[in-house]
Each structure stands twice: as C-alpha cells, then as structure tokens.
C-alpha cells in the first residue's frame, strides 16, 4: 500500500505521503501528518459542529474561529494562527471561517436497504416511519432503528474513509465503532438535548479515530461495525425509551488534486514537502 519514498523521506500513513527527514510521521489518529519536532506543531481532533453539521470546531488546538470538514484533523504549526485541515490521504487545505454554512462533502451514499449492509440480529432492527431526508440515499426515506443492546450494523468497504449518517433525538442512544474487528474506542452519541444540542441529521466520518486499527495503513479493504450500547451518558437519569437510529453509510469521494470545489474538501496526493509549501504560501499571503 505504501508509496516508494525517495531522498531519505519517510512513508507515512495510507501510502500517499512522504515526510522529509527532519519530520516525524504522526499517524496516531489514522490521518497522516508530517510534524517537525523543532516546532511546537499541534494537530488534533475537531470539536463540536460549527455553523454546518459537516464542519467541526478547531478551537481544541488553541486557535478559535476556524472549522474543518468532518473526516479531517485541524492542524496548526504553533507559531501563528494559520489553521489547515488534513484528510486521510494527507492532503491539506485552508480551514473555513467558523460561520461557513452549506458545506456538503462529496460522497457516494450506501442506503440502509443495500444488501451489503448486515443488521444483526435482523429482528432487533425495525424500519421507522417516513424520516427526514438526511443522506439523500437514492430516495431512501426510512431509518433502521434498534433498542436492543449489542445489536449491530456492519458493512464492508474499500478505501481509507467511511461516513456514517445517523439521526439524533431526545431518545438517541450510543453506537460504538469497530473497524476490522478492532475497538477504536470511538462512539457516536445520537442524544440531542438542551445541554448537548446536535443537528437532526448527524454525519460522522472516520478517520480520524481515537485509536486507529493497526492494519489501517496496510490494507485497502475494511469492515466497519456499529454496536448499539444503550442510553447516552448525557440523557436524563432513568431514561428507558432510548434507541439508535441508523440512516446510511457513504463512501467519501476524493479528487486527484488538492482543491476546494463548491465548498467540498477534496483529496490529492501530496507529500510532506507540499504541506510545508502550502503552509509557507499561507503565511506569505497573510503577511502581504
């Protein structure tokens, strides 16, 4: 899977990034970042949604006012307020202002009636009444709902990323995430209430992972499994009518060059050197 890196560069992540010898490869979250130990570089998870549910707050890295698309990490070099977003291929793009709205990442929907999606046990999952159109998955208008502990939904996919569409509510419960039978320790909490308001249509993309599967960078075919684990810790005490509402999977679509087209974060094969060039150009533009 990994690219043949030359000139003393170091292969990093999913096979498209080469870090210069002065850098280390940070693949700790399943997204490759080339980090120079001589600088206080900061890369981190996104926080809660910004103005658009497909964007996440970068304030957790110490720089407020920026958002990155789901499925990316926020990156700052520790020397200024320039924030970049890095996707699973290591492609970088400038972060969005926090007021950005209307962001829809490019992805191919896999509706919940797709034969390749396995619900287990089958009788633990029911079909809801007509639901809001969240994933626009080929006209699919029903959700799959469960309140059975340890009920699962599984899907085999090819590529580095997977998007999960769920629907939130005041009865929303929690899904845990396994990839390639590995417990990533990630969860999707679909409870939405006064102290944790979430958008009705709730998309999540992996990576980044809290703990990435050890084979993530060495294989292209993966299995994701959602396990319903019960009520949210944010739900009121004594809640018993909780459930998990699954809408669809989706496969992110990445382009061949780094770009932002119609607000969509796209993928391109870029090296650690290109990352440095992009950051430098941003700094020059800010100083002009």
N, C-alpha and C positions, 0 to 999 in steps of 0.2 A: 504493500500500500504506500510506503513512504517514497518520496521523491529522492533522486540521486543528487545530494547536495555536494557542491564543489568548493574549492578555495578555502577549506577549513571550516565551512559553515556547518551548522548543526541541524539535522532534520527535527522538525517539531510538529507534533500533532498528527493531523489526518492525512499527511502526505503532500501538502502543497506549500509548506512554509519552511524556509531555511533561515536559521538565526545566525547572525555574524558571530565570530569567535569571542567578541567582547561581551556577548549577551548569554543569558541562560534561557532555556525553553521552559515557560510556565504553562503546563498543560493540566494544572491541578483541578480545573473545573470542566475540562473537556473542550475548551476553546484555546487554541494556541496563541500565546503572547510571547514575543521576544523582549526580555527585560534586561536592562543594563544595570548591573549591581553597583555601578559607580554613581547612580542617581536614585533618588527615593521614589521609584516608579510605583504606581498604585493601579491595580486592576481589581475590579470587584463585581459582585452581583448587583443587579438592579433592585431598587426598592419597589414601593407600590406604584400603581399606574399613574401616569401623568394625565394630561387632558384627554388622551385617547387610550383605550384599553390595550392597544397594541404597542404602546410605548411605556417605558419604565423609568423611574426616577434615578438619576445618577448621584444624588446627594450623599449616598453611603460612601463614596470615595472622597468626600470632603469638599466637593465643588457643587454648589447649588445652581439651579436654573437650567439644567440640561436633562435630556431624555435620550434613551437608546431603544431601538426596537427589541421586542422580545426575541430570545434566542441569541442575543449578543451580550458581551460584558462591556461595562463602562471602563475607560482607560484614561489615566492622567499621568503625566511624567513627573508630577510632584514639584515642578518648577514654575508653573503658570496655571492659568485657568482654561487651557485647551483640553477639551474632552473629546475622545474618539470612541467609536463603537467598533468592537471586533467580533466577527461572526465565526462560525465553526471552521471555516477554511482559513482563518487568519486575515481575511480582508478587512481593511479599516475604512471608515467613513466618518465625517464630522457628526457630532451629536446634534440632535434637534433642540431648539428652544423648548422650554417646558410647556409653552402654550400651544404647541403644534397639535392639530387635530386632523382627522380624516386619513390617518395612516392605515393602510391595509397591505400587509406583506404578501408577496406573490407566493401562492401555494396551490397544490392540486388537492382538492377535497376528497376524502375517502368517507362516504356517508355510512351511517351506522347499520344500513341494510346490506352493506357489502359482504359477500360470502367469506371474505378473508378475515373478517373480524369475528373473533370467537368469544361468546358470552358463556361463562361457566359459573355455577350450573345454569343451564338455559332457563329453568323455571324460576330462578331468582331474579330475572330481569323482565320487566313489563314495558310495554310501549305506552307512552303518555298520550294525552290528547294533543291536538294541534299546538305547536310551540312556536315561539318567536323564531324568525329566520336568523340564525346566528352564523352558521358556517356556509350558507348558500350551497349546500352539498347536493347538487343535482335535484333540487326540489324536495329534498327530504324535509318533512315538516314535523316529524315525531322524534321524541327523545327516548332513550333507553334508561330506565330508572330501576334502582335497587335499594332495598333497605336491609339486605341480608349481609351480615358480617362475612368478610373474606370472599364475597362474590367477585369475580374477575372479568376483565375485558382485555383481550390480547390481540396483537397484530404484528405480523412480520413485515418489515420494510427494508428498503435498500437506500443507502446514503448516510450522511453524517447527522441528519437532523430529523426530528419529528415534532409536529404540532398537535396539541390536544385541545379540543373545544369542549368545554363544559358549560353548564348554566347554573348560575348562583341563585340562592333564595334564602329566606329566613329558616328553612328546614335543611339547608345544604350540609352535607357531611364531607368526609375526607377520603381521598384516594391516596394510597402510597404508590411509589413508582419503582418497578423493577425493569431493568434493561439487560437482556442476555442472561436472565436469571440472577442478576446481581442487584442487591439492595442499594440504590443510590442514596437512600435516606431522604430523598425529596418527597414532598407531598403536594397535593392540590387540594386546598381547603375551599370548598364551594359555599361556605356560610357567608351570608351578607346581612349585616345588621347595623344598628346605629353606631357602634364602636368600630366596625370594620365594613364600611360600605364598599361593595365591589360592583363592577358593571354586570348587567344581567348576562350578557354574552361574554364568557371568560376564557380567552385563549391563553395557552401556556406552551412554550416551546423549549425543547431540550436538544443539545446542551444550551446553557451551562447546567452542570449537575453539582449538587453538594459534594458528592463523591462519585467521580466518573467510573464506569466499568473498566476494569484493567485491560480489556481487549478492544476498547473503543477505537484506538488509533490503528489497529492491525487488521480489522475486518470491515467489510462493507455491508454485510447483511446482518440485521439485528432483529430482536424481538422485544417489544415493549409490552408490559403487563401492568394494568391498573388494578389495585386491590382495594375494595371498599372496606375501610377500617372503622366506620361508625361516626358518631357526632363530632362536630368541631369543638376544640377546646374554647373557642370564642362564643359558642352557643350558650344561652341561659342554662343555668343549672336545672337538671331534671328533664331536659328536652328528650323526648322519646320518639317523636314523629319525623326524625331526620331521614334523609335519603341522599343518594348520589345520582345526579342527572348527567348522563353522557350524551354528547351530541355527535361528534365526528372526530376522526383523525384527519390530518392533512400533511402532505409532503412539501416542504419549502422548495421553491424554485429559485435557483441561483443562476445569474447570468455569467458570461465569460469574462467580463471586465468589471473592475470596481466602479460602481456608479449608484446614483440615487435617481430612479426613474419614477415619476409620478408619486414621489414620496415613499417608494418601496426600497428597502435595503437589499441590494443585490450582491452577488458573490463574484469574486475574481481571484485568480491565482496570483498571490503577491508574496514576496519574500520579506524577511525581517528588514532588509535594506530598504525596500519600498516603504515599509512602515515608517522608517526614520525619515525618508524623503518627504512623505506626506506630512508628518509632524512638523518638519522644518518649514515646508511651504506654508502651513497654517500659521506658524509663528511669524514668518516674514509678512504674511498678509495682515496680521494683527498689528504689526509694528509700522505698517505703511500708512 
